[in-house]
Amino acid sequence: QVQLVESGGGLVQAGGSLRLSCAASGVIFSINAMGWYRQSPGKQRELVALVSSGDATNYADSVKGRFAISKDNAKNTVYLQMNSLKPEDTAVYYCYVAIRRPSGVQAHWGQGTQVTVSS
């Protein structure tokens, strides 16, 4: 069993900042990638940022230059620093962890944390 505990969401004014955290615990052999997705009402879940085990990062075009993803391997924790927030960043943000197992790569999701940006 793998548990993902997210924190850091909330309400912020446009132009403000928030930092999301996601800690993974449980039976973890090897993490392949960690990251964040988001979903707003009526839209599909979309990738926000991803960091691989080799520290390669991938960002959605809409957040490049504003968001920064980082991780602490010793703590199995991934962070998302969100700056210059815009109302269109409002969504539920989901932590994502891909764990490498003998049978293949298994995806795990957090419960989601609400981020609301007011104009």
All heavy atoms as an XYZ file, in Angstrom:
890
protein
N       0.824     -1.192      0.000
C       0.000      0.000      0.000
C       0.866      1.253      0.000
O       1.865      1.330      0.700
C      -0.885      0.013      1.252
C      -2.075     -0.918      1.197
C      -3.171     -0.421      0.296
O      -2.996     -0.324     -0.907
N      -4.317     -0.087      0.865
N       0.464      2.210     -0.816
C       1.155      3.494     -0.903
C       0.163      4.589     -0.534
O      -0.969      4.605     -1.021
C       1.706      3.733     -2.317
C       2.317      5.121     -2.427
C       2.740      2.663     -2.666
N       0.588      5.475      0.336
C      -0.251      6.604      0.716
C       0.419      7.901      0.272
O       1.628      8.065      0.407
C      -0.474      6.654      2.234
C      -1.250      5.489      2.801
C      -0.363      4.264      3.026
O       0.777      4.390      3.441
N      -0.904      3.090      2.744
N      -0.391      8.801     -0.268
C       0.081     10.124     -0.672
C      -0.679     11.154      0.140
O      -1.913     11.188      0.105
C      -0.147     10.353     -2.163
C       0.506      9.362     -3.120
C       0.199      9.744     -4.568
C       2.000      9.292     -2.902
N       0.049     11.988      0.851
C      -0.571     13.018      1.678
C      -0.175     14.381      1.129
O       1.007     14.741      1.117
C      -0.144     12.882      3.150
C      -0.772     13.999      3.980
C      -0.546     11.513      3.700
N      -1.181     15.123      0.678
C      -0.966     16.432      0.082
C      -1.268     17.529      1.092
O      -2.105     17.362      1.979
C      -1.881     16.610     -1.135
C      -1.686     15.589     -2.209
C      -2.858     15.539     -3.169
O      -3.929     16.079     -2.824
O      -2.717     14.967     -4.256
N      -0.610     18.652      0.909
C      -0.898     19.820      1.735
C      -0.510     21.074      0.977
O       0.244     21.000     -0.007
C      -0.145     19.749      3.070
O       1.248     19.721      2.846
N      -1.039     22.197      1.429
C      -0.600     23.475      0.888
C      -1.595     24.211      0.018
O      -1.338     25.341     -0.392
N      -2.716     23.602     -0.293
C      -3.705     24.311     -1.100
C      -4.373     25.413     -0.306
O      -4.148     25.570      0.887
N      -5.207     26.206     -0.992
C      -5.921     27.262     -0.307
C      -6.393     28.337     -1.246
O      -6.427     28.144     -2.467
N      -6.758     29.465     -0.648
C      -7.265     30.612     -1.392
C      -6.198     31.701     -1.407
O      -5.633     32.036     -0.364
C      -8.539     31.123     -0.734
C      -9.132     32.434     -1.266
C      -9.585     32.266     -2.704
C     -10.291     32.885     -0.379
N      -5.959     32.254     -2.593
C      -4.949     33.292     -2.731
C      -5.409     34.283     -3.785
O      -6.159     33.918     -4.693
C      -3.581     32.668     -3.092
C      -3.613     32.023     -4.463
C      -2.458     33.682     -2.990
N      -4.960     35.509     -3.651
C      -5.285     36.511     -4.665
C      -4.391     36.355     -5.881
O      -3.271     35.825     -5.785
C      -5.125     37.912     -4.083
C      -6.217     38.292     -3.090
C      -6.142     39.763     -2.710
O      -5.068     40.359     -2.709
N      -7.288     40.342     -2.380
N      -4.877     36.818     -7.001
C      -4.079     36.786     -8.225
C      -2.747     37.497     -7.986
O      -2.695     38.547     -7.340
C      -4.836     37.447     -9.360
N      -1.686     36.871     -8.498
C      -0.342     37.404     -8.289
C       0.359     36.814     -7.080
O       1.564     37.009     -6.901
N      -0.392     36.098     -6.260
C       0.170     35.516     -5.052
C       0.858     34.187     -5.313
O       0.995     33.743     -6.457
N       1.284     33.561     -4.212
C       2.033     32.307     -4.297
C       1.464     31.272     -3.335
O       0.897     31.614     -2.298
C       3.505     32.546     -3.950
O       4.117     33.432     -4.849
N       1.646     30.028     -3.705
C       1.330     28.898     -2.844
C       2.373     27.820     -3.085
O       2.952     27.731     -4.180
C      -0.052     28.319     -3.150
C      -1.288     29.063     -2.657
C      -2.550     28.400     -3.216
C      -1.338     29.112     -1.148
N       2.564     26.983     -2.075
C       3.477     25.851     -2.217
C       2.741     24.587     -1.819
O       2.249     24.474     -0.693
C       4.707     26.035     -1.337
C       5.797     24.994     -1.592
C       6.874     25.090     -0.560
N       8.070     24.340     -0.931
C       8.858     23.736     -0.052
N       8.576     23.791      1.231
N       9.935     23.088     -0.453
N       2.681     23.651     -2.744
C       2.056     22.354     -2.482
C       3.124     21.326     -2.125
O       4.237     21.360     -2.663
C       1.281     21.870     -3.706
C       0.212     22.803     -4.278
C      -0.490     22.120     -5.453
C      -0.776     23.216     -3.232
N       2.754     20.430     -1.231
C       3.646     19.332     -0.853
C       2.890     18.021     -0.954
O       1.679     17.977     -0.731
C       4.140     19.503      0.584
O       4.869     20.688      0.743
N       3.619     16.965     -1.270
C       3.019     15.631     -1.328
C       4.054     14.629     -0.839
O       5.121     14.480     -1.443
C       2.579     15.293     -2.743
S       2.001     13.591     -2.944
N       3.730     13.951      0.255
C       4.629     12.963      0.824
C       4.096     11.565      0.565
O       2.927     11.277      0.854
C       4.785     13.196      2.324
N       4.941     10.720      0.032
C       4.570      9.329     -0.246
C       5.118      8.430      0.852
O       6.256      8.588      1.282
C       5.116      8.903     -1.597
N       4.285      7.498      1.281
C       4.723      6.542      2.290
C       4.129      5.174      1.975
O       3.217      5.044      1.164
C       4.298      6.986      3.691
O       2.890      7.057      3.781
N       4.671      4.152      2.638
C       4.174      2.804      2.405
C       5.244      1.946      1.748
O       6.441      2.175      1.920
N       4.790      0.991      0.991
C       5.708      0.051      0.346
C       6.165      0.674     -0.972
O       5.449      0.652     -1.971
C       5.035     -1.307      0.100
C       6.017     -2.269     -0.540
C       4.488     -1.860      1.402
N       7.340      1.269     -0.944
C       7.863      1.949     -2.125
C       9.214      1.355     -2.479
O      10.169      1.465     -1.714
C       8.016      3.463     -1.858
C       6.648      4.074     -1.534
C       8.616      4.153     -3.074
C       6.719      5.519     -1.121
N       9.274      0.726     -3.628
C      10.539      0.140     -4.059
C      11.405      1.179     -4.745
O      12.548      1.413     -4.393
C      10.272     -1.045     -4.993
C       9.599     -2.205     -4.321
C       8.239     -2.408     -4.441
C      10.322     -3.098     -3.549
C       7.610     -3.469     -3.820
C       9.706     -4.164     -2.925
C       8.344     -4.346     -3.059
N      10.846      1.808     -5.731
C      11.613      2.774     -6.502
C      10.639      3.727     -7.193
O       9.716      3.288     -7.873
C      12.471      2.054     -7.539
O      13.163      2.969     -8.356
N      10.846      5.015     -7.000
C       9.974      6.006     -7.627
C      10.503      6.355     -9.007
O      11.662      6.735     -9.154
C       9.853      7.254     -6.747
C       9.091      6.913     -5.459
C       9.144      8.369     -7.498
C       8.935      8.058     -4.498
N       9.641      6.213     -9.988
C      10.000      6.495    -11.376
C       9.819      7.978    -11.696
O      10.626      8.577    -12.414
C       9.121      5.663    -12.303
C       9.691      5.541    -13.695
O      10.874      5.295    -13.865
N       8.849      5.747    -14.690
N       8.757      8.554    -11.157
C       8.473      9.968    -11.401
C       7.489     10.461    -10.351
O       6.729      9.684     -9.777
C       7.887     10.194    -12.789
N       7.524     11.769    -10.113
C       6.573     12.406     -9.208
C       6.096     13.690     -9.861
O       6.858     14.318    -10.626
C       7.212     12.731     -7.857
C       7.835     11.555     -7.150
S       8.556     12.002     -5.555
C       7.080     12.025     -4.512
N       4.876     14.072     -9.555
C       4.419     15.303    -10.171
C       3.045     15.725     -9.730
O       2.504     15.218     -8.739
N       2.504     16.684    -10.479
C       1.215     17.278    -10.159
C       0.361     17.394    -11.418
O       0.860     17.773    -12.479
C       1.414     18.665     -9.556
C       2.146     18.639     -8.260
C       3.497     18.704     -8.072
C       1.562     18.499     -6.960
N       3.787     18.620     -6.736
C       2.613     18.493     -6.020
C       0.255     18.381     -6.489
C       2.398     18.379     -4.649
C       0.044     18.277     -5.131
C       1.098     18.276     -4.223
N      -0.892     17.054    -11.263
C      -1.912     17.276    -12.271
C      -2.976     18.168    -11.643
O      -3.027     18.315    -10.434
C      -2.542     15.952    -12.709
C      -1.669     15.109    -13.617
C      -0.526     14.469    -13.131
C      -1.994     14.937    -14.960
C       0.270     13.690    -13.964
C      -1.209     14.159    -15.798
C      -0.087     13.538    -15.291
O       0.701     12.772    -16.121
N      -3.814     18.732    -12.483
C      -4.920     19.532    -11.960
C      -6.166     19.323    -12.806
O      -6.077     18.963    -13.978
C      -4.568     21.021    -11.906
C      -4.379     21.685    -13.255
C      -3.884     23.117    -13.077
N      -3.713     23.793    -14.359
C      -3.147     24.988    -14.487
N      -2.703     25.658    -13.414
N      -3.028     25.538    -15.689
N      -7.292     19.585    -12.164
C      -8.572     19.441    -12.858
C      -9.515     20.523    -12.363
O      -9.739     20.669    -11.149
C      -9.173     18.053    -12.603
C     -10.402     17.768    -13.429
C     -10.808     16.308    -13.365
O     -10.435     15.574    -12.454
N     -11.577     15.859    -14.351
N     -10.074     21.264    -13.293
C     -11.075     22.273    -12.961
C     -12.421     21.792    -13.490
O     -12.471     20.916    -14.361
C     -10.696     23.630    -13.546
O     -10.373     23.526    -14.907
N     -13.524     22.333    -12.970
C     -14.858     21.843    -13.351
C     -15.070     21.865    -14.854
O     -14.791     22.855    -15.528
C     -15.794     22.825    -12.635
C     -15.011     23.284    -11.458
C     -13.586     23.364    -11.931
N     -15.560     20.754    -15.364
C     -15.872     20.655    -16.778
C     -14.674     20.395    -17.672
O     -14.822     20.322    -18.893
N     -13.514     20.244    -17.082
C     -12.301     20.013    -17.880
C     -11.654     18.694    -17.495
O     -11.875     18.162    -16.412
C     -11.316     21.158    -17.686
C     -11.782     22.488    -18.229
C     -10.669     23.523    -18.159
C     -11.109     24.832    -18.753
N     -10.015     25.857    -18.705
N     -10.833     18.189    -18.404
C     -10.089     16.968    -18.130
C      -8.898     17.266    -17.224
O      -8.385     18.383    -17.193
C      -9.602     16.346    -19.445
C     -10.697     15.705    -20.276
C     -10.138     14.908    -21.442
O      -9.095     15.235    -21.981
N     -10.837     13.855    -21.831
N      -8.485     16.231    -16.514
C      -7.294     16.377    -15.698
C      -6.099     16.603    -16.628
O      -5.938     15.915    -17.642
C      -7.089     15.120    -14.846
C      -6.017     15.253    -13.789
C      -5.968     14.031    -12.891
N      -7.201     13.897    -12.115
C      -7.352     13.001    -11.124
N      -6.333     12.200    -10.806
N      -8.493     12.921    -10.478
N      -5.252     17.559    -16.271
C      -4.110     17.894    -17.119
C      -2.817     17.914    -16.313
O      -2.817     18.208    -15.114
C      -4.319     19.267    -17.772
C      -4.414     20.419    -16.786
C      -4.511     21.782    -17.472
O      -4.516     21.847    -18.711
O      -4.557     22.789    -16.734
N      -1.745     17.623    -17.001
C      -0.438     17.671    -16.380
C      -0.063     19.111    -16.056
O      -0.233     20.005    -16.885
C       0.615     17.071    -17.321
C       2.063     17.236    -16.888
C       2.351     16.354    -15.677
C       3.000     16.906    -18.034
N       0.470     19.321    -14.865
C       1.009     20.620    -14.482
C       2.540     20.560    -14.537
O       3.174     21.352    -15.221
C       0.554     21.025    -13.068
C       1.189     22.353    -12.665
C      -0.964     21.108    -12.997
N       3.105     19.611    -13.804
C       4.564     19.479    -13.767
C       4.934     18.075    -13.334
O       4.216     17.456    -12.547
C       5.181     20.504    -12.823
N       6.061     17.614    -13.845
C       6.523     16.263    -13.550
C       8.033     16.307    -13.389
O       8.721     17.057    -14.098
C       6.143     15.342    -14.706
C       5.972     13.850    -14.452
C       4.825     13.603    -13.469
C       5.677     13.143    -15.760
N       8.550     15.494    -12.462
C       9.998     15.360    -12.305
C      10.327     13.881    -12.260
O       9.689     13.115    -11.530
C      10.516     16.112    -11.052
C       9.840     15.647     -9.775
C      12.030     16.001    -10.945
N      11.299     13.483    -13.040
C      11.657     12.065    -13.127
C      12.675     11.706    -12.056
O      13.227     12.569    -11.369
C      12.226     11.759    -14.509
O      13.536     12.318    -14.616
N      12.949     10.425    -11.962
C      13.962      9.959    -11.016
C      15.328     10.530    -11.350
O      16.179     10.682    -10.466
C      14.010      8.433    -11.004
O      14.274      7.945    -12.309
N      15.527     10.874    -12.609
C      16.787     11.478    -13.044
C      16.781     12.988    -12.996
O      17.683     13.637    -13.528
N      15.729     13.558    -12.375
C      15.593     15.002    -12.181
C      15.227     15.770    -13.445
O      15.304     17.006    -13.459
C      16.843     15.622    -11.547
C      17.085     15.123    -10.132
O      16.101     14.768     -9.461
O      18.246     15.073     -9.704
N      14.825     15.074    -14.494
C      14.307     15.788    -15.666
C      12.914     16.314    -15.334
O      12.125     15.620    -14.682
C      14.241     14.845    -16.855
N      12.636     17.534    -15.761
C      11.342     18.142    -15.453
C      10.549     18.412    -16.726
O      11.114     18.608    -17.811
C      11.505     19.455    -14.678
O      12.333     20.345    -15.433
C      12.148     19.214    -13.325
N       9.240     18.432    -16.563
C       8.348     18.717    -17.669
C       7.214     19.580    -17.127
O       6.612     19.253    -16.100
C       7.788     17.405    -18.243
C       6.941     17.634    -19.461
O       7.141     18.575    -20.201
N       5.977     16.748    -19.690
N       6.929     20.681    -17.798
C       5.900     21.610    -17.350
C       4.865     21.846    -18.440
O       5.192     21.851    -19.638
C       6.512     22.974    -16.993
C       7.409     22.985    -15.794
C       8.784     22.828    -15.918
C       6.883     23.178    -14.514
C       9.609     22.843    -14.810
C       7.718     23.205    -13.395
C       9.075     23.036    -13.552
O       9.896     23.060    -12.442
N       3.647     22.083    -18.025
C       2.652     22.560    -18.961
C       3.056     23.954    -19.430
O       3.617     24.741    -18.648
C       1.278     22.614    -18.281
N       2.778     24.256    -20.688
C       3.157     25.567    -21.221
C       2.549     26.700    -20.405
O       3.160     27.749    -20.234
C       2.697     25.675    -22.677
C       3.540     24.836    -23.614
O       4.655     24.434    -23.235
O       3.080     24.570    -24.744
N       1.350     26.472    -19.884
C       0.639     27.533    -19.171
C       1.279     27.916    -17.844
O       0.956     28.967    -17.285
C      -0.811     27.116    -18.934
O      -0.864     25.925    -18.168
N       2.167     27.068    -17.322
C       2.768     27.357    -16.014
C       4.277     27.599    -16.096
O       4.903     27.920    -15.080
C       2.483     26.239    -14.992
C       0.984     25.959    -14.919
C       3.259     24.970    -15.318
N       4.842     27.435    -17.269
C       6.290     27.626    -17.416
C       6.682     29.035    -16.995
O       6.030     30.011    -17.377
C       6.709     27.368    -18.865
C       6.776     25.903    -19.233
C       7.206     25.719    -20.685
C       7.246     24.243    -21.050
N       7.572     24.038    -22.487
N       7.749     29.118    -16.214
C       8.214     30.411    -15.737
C       7.528     30.883    -14.471
O       7.967     31.860    -13.847
N       6.446     30.231    -14.086
C       5.719     30.631    -12.879
C       5.767     29.551    -11.800
O       5.780     29.868    -10.613
C       4.251     30.936    -13.210
C       4.070     32.042    -14.218
C       2.593     32.435    -14.358
N       1.775     31.342    -14.861
C       0.726     30.829    -14.216
N       0.385     31.319    -13.034
N       0.024     29.840    -14.756
N       5.732     28.297    -12.207
C       5.725     27.179    -11.267
C       7.074     26.471    -11.297
O       7.734     26.423    -12.341
C       4.642     26.163    -11.639
C       3.233     26.627    -11.437
C       2.907     27.949    -11.171
C       2.182     25.719    -11.543
C       1.600     28.373    -10.994
C       0.866     26.104    -11.370
C       0.581     27.443    -11.107
N       7.445     25.900    -10.165
C       8.685     25.135    -10.090
C       8.445     23.866     -9.284
O       7.920     23.929     -8.164
C       9.791     25.956     -9.448
N       8.838     22.738     -9.858
C       8.675     21.461     -9.164
C      10.025     21.038     -8.602
O      11.077     21.277     -9.218
C       8.108     20.381    -10.112
C       7.715     19.128     -9.330
C       9.084     20.044    -11.236
C       6.894     18.126    -10.152
N      10.004     20.442     -7.432
C      11.221     19.928     -6.815
C      10.862     18.714     -5.969
O       9.681     18.455     -5.716
C      11.885     21.000     -5.948
O      11.028     21.408     -4.902
N      11.891     17.964     -5.566
C      11.616     16.781     -4.755
C      12.728     16.547     -3.753
O      13.862     17.009     -3.947
C      11.413     15.539     -5.635
C      12.613     15.153     -6.505
C      12.226     14.006     -7.429
C      13.337     13.656     -8.408
N      14.408     12.889     -7.798
N      12.363     15.849     -2.706
C      13.315     15.419     -1.686
C      13.294     13.901     -1.679
O      12.342     13.299     -1.169
C      12.910     15.994     -0.321
C      13.909     15.686      0.773
O      14.565     14.636      0.689
O      14.016     16.494      1.713
N      14.300     13.297     -2.267
C      14.296     11.848     -2.410
C      14.306     11.140     -1.052
O      13.679     10.085     -0.895
C      15.493     11.396     -3.228
C      15.417     11.854     -4.667
O      14.332     11.945     -5.245
N      16.561     12.160     -5.258
N      15.005     11.709     -0.093
C      15.096     11.070      1.226
C      13.740     11.015      1.914
O      13.477     10.112      2.712
C      16.102     11.813      2.088
N      12.882     11.982      1.598
C      11.562     12.050      2.231
C      10.458     11.560      1.308
O       9.280     11.613      1.680
C      11.261     13.485      2.661
C      12.209     14.036      3.714
C      11.837     15.463      4.081
C      12.770     16.027      5.146
N      12.434     17.428      5.501
N      10.808     11.131      0.098
C       9.785     10.730     -0.888
C       8.707     11.811     -1.013
O       7.502     11.512     -1.016
C       9.149      9.390     -0.499
C      10.097      8.219     -0.723
O      10.967      8.269     -1.578
N       9.928      7.169      0.065
N       9.158     13.039     -1.103
C       8.241     14.180     -1.129
C       8.490     15.030     -2.366
O       9.647     15.256     -2.747
C       8.410     15.041      0.141
O       8.107     14.237      1.292
C       7.479     16.242      0.126
N       7.393     15.471     -2.967
C       7.470     16.359     -4.119
C       6.778     17.670     -3.765
O       5.788     17.679     -3.026
C       6.838     15.712     -5.377
C       5.348     15.439     -5.186
C       7.086     16.555     -6.609
N       7.334     18.757     -4.279
C       6.819     20.090     -4.002
C       6.465     20.785     -5.312
O       7.064     20.515     -6.355
C       7.866     20.926     -3.269
C       8.404     20.282     -2.012
C       9.591     19.551     -2.045
C       7.734     20.396     -0.804
C      10.098     18.948     -0.903
C       8.229     19.803      0.349
C       9.411     19.083      0.292
O       9.901     18.481      1.427
N       5.524     21.701     -5.218
C       5.198     22.554     -6.352
C       5.097     23.986     -5.837
O       4.169     24.320     -5.104
C       3.885     22.137     -7.017
C       3.535     22.912     -8.278
C       4.523     22.581     -9.398
C       2.099     22.606     -8.745
N       6.079     24.795     -6.194
C       6.059     26.212     -5.863
C       5.321     26.941     -6.972
O       5.736     26.884     -8.128
C       7.475     26.760     -5.708
C       7.539     28.236     -5.394
C       6.961     28.579     -4.033
O       7.236     27.887     -3.051
N       6.171     29.648     -3.963
N       4.234     27.598     -6.608
C       3.405     28.283     -7.600
C       3.451     29.785     -7.340
O       3.012     30.245     -6.273
C       1.961     27.776     -7.514
C       1.840     26.265     -7.686
S       0.125     25.690     -7.723
C      -0.368     26.046     -6.042
N       4.005     30.513     -8.278
C       4.120     31.966     -8.170
C       3.284     32.646     -9.253
O       2.890     32.009    -10.225
C       5.581     32.393     -8.301
C       6.473     31.798     -7.228
O       6.067     31.633     -6.075
N       7.697     31.465     -7.602
N       3.038     33.915     -9.071
C       2.281     34.707    -10.044
C       0.994     33.991    -10.431
O       0.668     33.858    -11.619
C       3.134     34.979    -11.292
O       4.332     35.646    -10.953
N       0.289     33.527     -9.452
C      -0.919     32.750     -9.707
C      -1.980     33.578    -10.414
O      -2.120     34.788    -10.169
C      -1.463     32.183     -8.403
C      -0.698     30.945     -7.896
C      -0.939     30.717     -6.420
C      -1.106     29.726     -8.704
N      -2.718     32.901    -11.282
C      -3.774     33.531    -12.064
C      -5.104     32.844    -11.745
O      -5.121     31.671    -11.341
C      -3.483     33.377    -13.554
C      -2.148     33.927    -13.996
C      -1.901     33.631    -15.467
C      -0.560     34.169    -15.932
N      -0.309     33.867    -17.367
N      -6.215     33.531    -11.945
C      -7.523     32.883    -11.706
C      -7.683     31.577    -12.480
O      -8.315     30.639    -11.980
C      -8.517     33.945    -12.174
C      -7.819     35.237    -11.933
C      -6.373     34.962    -12.246
N      -7.092     31.499    -13.656
C      -7.211     30.260    -14.446
C      -6.405     29.099    -13.873
O      -6.507     27.968    -14.364
C      -6.815     30.507    -15.908
C      -5.491     31.202    -16.109
C      -5.643     32.705    -16.299
O      -6.447     33.345    -15.573
O      -4.934     33.242    -17.182
N      -5.611     29.349    -12.850
C      -4.918     28.266    -12.159
C      -5.826     27.584    -11.127
O      -5.440     26.568    -10.535
C      -3.671     28.796    -11.435
C      -2.612     29.291    -12.391
O      -2.363     28.621    -13.410
O      -2.020     30.361    -12.109
N      -6.999     28.146    -10.907
C      -7.940     27.553     -9.962
C      -8.321     26.149    -10.397
O      -8.757     25.935    -11.527
C      -9.204     28.426     -9.847
O      -8.848     29.696     -9.285
C     -10.248     27.763     -8.969
N      -8.134     25.187     -9.503
C      -8.410     23.784     -9.817
C      -8.146     22.942     -8.572
O      -7.601     23.434     -7.579
C      -7.527     23.298    -10.958
N      -8.520     21.683     -8.672
C      -8.070     20.706     -7.686
C      -6.750     20.134     -8.198
O      -6.676     19.666     -9.340
C      -9.098     19.583     -7.478
C      -8.559     18.546     -6.496
C     -10.419     20.151     -6.976
N      -5.737     20.193     -7.365
C      -4.413     19.725     -7.744
C      -4.179     18.344     -7.136
O      -4.356     18.141     -5.926
C      -3.351     20.707     -7.270
C      -3.276     21.937     -8.137
C      -4.320     22.865     -8.149
C      -2.190     22.177     -8.973
C      -4.274     23.985     -8.964
C      -2.126     23.305     -9.777
C      -3.183     24.198     -9.783
O      -3.125     25.313    -10.594
N      -3.770     17.409     -7.992
C      -3.556     16.024     -7.578
C      -2.079     15.657     -7.662
O      -1.437     15.875     -8.700
C      -4.350     15.069     -8.458
C      -5.842     15.216     -8.355
C      -6.552     16.065     -9.208
C      -6.562     14.505     -7.396
C      -7.922     16.201     -9.104
C      -7.942     14.638     -7.291
C      -8.606     15.489     -8.153
O      -9.971     15.625     -8.046
N      -1.601     15.102     -6.593
C      -0.239     14.560     -6.587
C      -0.228     13.239     -7.352
O      -1.188     12.437     -7.258
C       0.196     14.345     -5.137
S       1.818     13.574     -4.954
N       0.844     13.000     -8.072
C       1.000     11.781     -8.868
C       2.381     11.192     -8.590
O       3.393     11.912     -8.589
C       0.859     12.117    -10.351
C       1.368     11.060    -11.294
C       0.556      9.982    -11.646
C       2.637     11.135    -11.851
C       1.011      9.008    -12.523
C       3.093     10.171    -12.717
C       2.280      9.109    -13.059
O       2.743      8.139    -13.921
N       2.398      9.903     -8.329
C       3.662      9.203     -8.123
C       3.642      7.916     -8.921
O       2.687      7.134     -8.808
C       3.912      8.892     -6.634
C       5.195      8.080     -6.476
C       4.007     10.172     -5.821
N       4.654      7.712     -9.727
C       4.798      6.473    -10.495
C       5.881      5.634     -9.832
O       7.024      6.080     -9.702
C       5.174      6.783    -11.939
N       5.474      4.451     -9.405
C       6.392      3.581     -8.661
C       6.755      2.375     -9.511
O       5.868      1.707    -10.068
C       5.761      3.147     -7.334
C       5.604      4.379     -6.424
C       6.615      2.082     -6.641
C       4.900      4.110     -5.138
N       8.030      2.122     -9.601
C       8.532      1.003    -10.396
C       8.491     -0.258     -9.534
O       9.079     -0.313     -8.461
C       9.955      1.291    -10.860
C      10.461      0.398    -11.962
C      11.860      0.797    -12.363
N      11.946      2.178    -12.790
C      12.703      3.089    -12.194
N      13.423      2.781    -11.136
N      12.743      4.328    -12.653
N       7.779     -1.239    -10.031
C       7.671     -2.534     -9.340
C       8.146     -3.636    -10.276
O       8.267     -3.392    -11.487
C       6.222     -2.792     -8.917
C       5.658     -1.742     -7.976
C       4.341     -2.156     -7.369
N       3.791     -1.124     -6.515
C       4.162     -0.927     -5.266
N       5.111     -1.659     -4.727
N       3.593      0.017     -4.540
N       8.414     -4.834     -9.751
C       8.848     -5.928    -10.635
C       7.876     -6.168    -11.788
O       8.275     -6.570    -12.874
C       8.903     -7.128     -9.689
C       9.191     -6.532     -8.351
C       8.433     -5.217     -8.336
N       6.598     -5.888    -11.550
C       5.587     -6.156    -12.572
C       5.426     -4.986    -13.539
O       4.706     -5.102    -14.532
C       4.243     -6.455    -11.910
O       3.858     -5.375    -11.074
N       6.067     -3.866    -13.258
C       5.920     -2.696    -14.126
C       5.761     -1.432    -13.322
O       5.923     -1.430    -12.108
N       5.411     -0.333    -13.996
C       5.243      0.957    -13.325
C       3.788      1.117    -12.914
O       2.867      0.929    -13.707
C       5.678      2.101    -14.256
C       5.429      3.449    -13.569
C       7.153      1.955    -14.614
N       3.594      1.495    -11.660
C       2.251      1.639    -11.105
C       2.018      3.095    -10.714
O       2.842      3.701    -10.023
C       2.115      0.724     -9.879
C       0.701      0.547     -9.369
C       0.654     -0.498     -8.274
O       1.178     -0.294     -7.192
N       0.025     -1.631     -8.577
N       0.876      3.647    -11.135
C       0.543      5.034    -10.835
C      -0.264      5.130     -9.542
O      -1.146      4.308     -9.294
C      -0.260      5.642    -11.978
N       0.046      6.154     -8.762
C      -0.693      6.420     -7.523
C      -1.075      7.893     -7.502
O      -0.298      8.746     -7.956
C       0.164      6.079     -6.299
C       0.517      4.631     -6.208
N      -0.248      3.717     -5.503
C       1.535      3.927     -6.761
C       0.298      2.513     -5.615
N       1.378      2.610     -6.375
N      -2.257      8.171     -6.948
C      -2.786      9.529     -6.927
C      -3.120      9.954     -5.500
O      -3.588      9.144     -4.694
C      -4.049      9.612     -7.773
C      -3.815      9.363     -9.230
C      -3.896      8.172     -9.876
C      -3.454     10.334    -10.214
N      -3.591      8.345    -11.199
C      -3.326      9.658    -11.435
C      -3.222     11.708    -10.175
C      -2.976     10.306    -12.619
C      -2.874     12.361    -11.351
C      -2.758     11.657    -12.553
N      -2.898     11.238     -5.223
C      -3.346     11.804     -3.974
C      -4.836     12.109     -4.017
O      -5.486     11.946     -5.046
N      -5.352     12.557     -2.884
C      -6.783     12.813     -2.786
C      -7.183     14.148     -3.404
O      -8.365     14.393     -3.658
C      -7.230     12.777     -1.311
C      -6.909     14.031     -0.505
C      -5.465     14.127     -0.074
O      -4.637     13.254     -0.378
N      -5.138     15.187      0.652
N      -6.205     14.989     -3.674
C      -6.478     16.285     -4.281
C      -6.534     17.397     -3.257
O      -7.008     17.200     -2.131
N      -6.039     18.555     -3.651
C      -6.093     19.731     -2.787
C      -6.565     20.921     -3.626
O      -6.093     21.117     -4.747
C      -4.730     20.009     -2.122
O      -4.848     21.105     -1.215
C      -3.639     20.316     -3.143
N      -7.499     21.671     -3.081
C      -8.105     22.768     -3.832
C      -7.204     23.996     -3.815
O      -6.717     24.415     -2.751
C      -9.462     23.129     -3.234
C     -10.169     24.300     -3.915
C     -10.651     23.982     -5.313
O     -11.265     22.942     -5.540
N     -10.385     24.869     -6.267
N      -6.999     24.557     -4.982
C      -6.312     25.844     -5.121
C      -7.293     26.806     -5.783
O      -7.807     26.523     -6.869
C      -5.035     25.714     -5.966
C      -4.465     27.095     -6.288
C      -4.002     24.866     -5.238
N      -7.556     27.908     -5.114
C      -8.481     28.910     -5.640
C      -7.764     30.247     -5.710
O      -7.228     30.721     -4.710
C      -9.730     29.037     -4.760
O     -10.374     27.757     -4.663
C     -10.713     30.037     -5.360
N      -7.761     30.826     -6.903
C      -7.106     32.113     -7.118
C      -8.179     33.141     -7.451
O      -8.883     33.019     -8.459
C      -6.071     32.034     -8.248
C      -5.326     33.366     -8.380
C      -5.089     30.898     -8.001
N      -8.306     34.144     -6.607
C      -9.326     35.169     -6.817
C      -8.744     36.341     -7.604
O      -7.560     36.659     -7.489
C      -9.861     35.659     -5.479
O      -8.817     36.270     -4.726
N      -9.608     36.958     -8.392
C      -9.142     38.083     -9.229
C      -9.254     39.409     -8.491
O      -9.829     39.505     -7.431
C      -9.948     38.125    -10.518
O     -11.320     38.219    -10.217
